[in-house]
Amino acid sequence: MEKKTNWIRIIYIIGIVSFIIGTLDPLEGSVVILAGSALISFTSFKTNDCHWKIFLASLIMMMIGVVALFYLSSLGGFGGSSDLSWWWGIFILPYPIAWFMTVITLIIRAFKKAK
């Protein structure tokens, strides 16, 4: 039983580290951020953490935003000299909102465990 807990903890730390590393370049690191968010969501579900639903919702939102980001990039972007207007950027908004949700939840979780 102890080894299972240790593996879950290691996976959680890998998720946190990849989430932070991906944040250094949010566009190119979006896949790394998604992987980190998936690991955080998985470990919080496996440990029956009270925040697992928030992590799962933010993971789904990130997936939607990153897919929209890559799709709009494949079309040549939006705004400026592109054929797409700036309003197409709305489809990318779930990505930064979910990133912010994850950061806030991780901070809350850290302070909650410190007590």
PyMOL commands that set and color helices and strands:
alter all, ss='L'
color gray80, all
select helices_A, chain A and resi 2-23+30-46+52-74+86-92+94-114
alter helices_A, ss='H'
color red, helices_A
deselect
rebuild
show_as cartoon
